[in-house]
Amino acid sequence: MIKKITALALLMVFACVSSQALFAGQAGTADLAFNRRFIQKLKPMMPYEQLVKIIGSEGSKSGEDKQSKTPKVHYHWDGARKSALDVKVDAGKVVDATVTSPKSKKFPLGKNAD
């Protein structure tokens, strides 16, 4: 009886941990809330891979501008508390970004919006 309970408890713990591992780092989602403080951490021309490390997941590709010499790719993340981040990447570098905060305010990259 104790072995069955122990096995069931271990199975439940494994199921909870493995489901979190499956959804953690899913492209286009983030556990953090994007806000003015977050956008201030970003710098123009920072590598996209550095941004991914900060967020913890890759963005979902939301568009591509193929008219320029190097294609510009648009990425989107849904963050906590209904926040969002939209980024434009050119040749692997962040060239533009906009945060939509939990209060639905928009903060662009490089602007000191209050």
N, C-alpha and C positions, 0 to 999 in steps of 0.2 A: 504494500500500500504506500509506504513512504517513497519507494523507488518510483512509483507511478506519479506521485505528486511532484517529486523532484524533477522528473523528466518533463512533466507538463509545464512546470514553472520555467525550466530552461528553454523549452520550446517557445513559450510566450515571450521571454526576454529576447531570444534570437529573432523572433518575428518582428518585434518592435524595433530592434536595432537595425535589422536588414531593410525594413521598409523606409526608415529614415535615410539609410545609405542610398537607397534607390532614388529618392526624391531630392536629396541634398545635391546641390550643384547642377540642377537641371537647367539646361540652356534657357535663358530668358527670364529666369526667376532669381530672386535674391532674398535672403533672410533679413537684410538691413533695410531701414527706411531711408530713402534718398531725400536730402534736404539741402539747404543753403550751405551748411557746414561740409557736406559731402562734396558738392561741386567745387568748393574752394580747395579741396585736396587734389583735384585734377589740374593738370598743366597741359597747355597746347603742345602738341607734338610728342606727348608721352606714348610709349609703345602700347598697342592694344593688349598685348599679353600682360603687361604690368597692371592695366585696368582690370583684367580678368582675375589676377591674383588678389587685388583689393576687394573685389566683389565676391569672389568665390565660385563664379560660374561664367560661362561664355554667354554672350547675348544672343538673342534669336535674331536672325537676319530678317530685316524688315524692308529692305530695298537695296538697289544698286544703281549707281549712275555710271554708265559705261561710255559716256560721251567724252570724258577727259582721257588723257594719255594713260593714266593709271586709274583703274576703276575705284570709285568711292563707294564703300559699303556702309549701309545704315544698320545699326543694331539697336535692339530694344530690350530693356529689363523691366519686369514688374517687381516692385519692392514691397516691403512690409507697409501696412497701414495705407494701402492704395496709392503709394508713391510710384514713380516711374523714372527711368533714365533712358534718354535717346542719344545715341552717339553716331557721329559720322567719322569713318576711318578712311584715310588715303595712304596707300603704300604702307600699311601696318601701323600708322601713327594716328592718334586722335586729333582731328582738326576742328571738330565742333561737338558740343554736348549741351543738352538741356535737361535739367531735373524738374520734375513735377512733384512738389512736396505733398505730404499728407493733407495739407490745407489747400491743395490745388493751385498753389503759387508756382510760377515758372521761374527758374533761375538758369541763365545761360552761362556757358564757360567763359571765364575771363572778365565777367562783369561783377561789380560789387553791388548786387541788388540787395535791398534791405527788406 
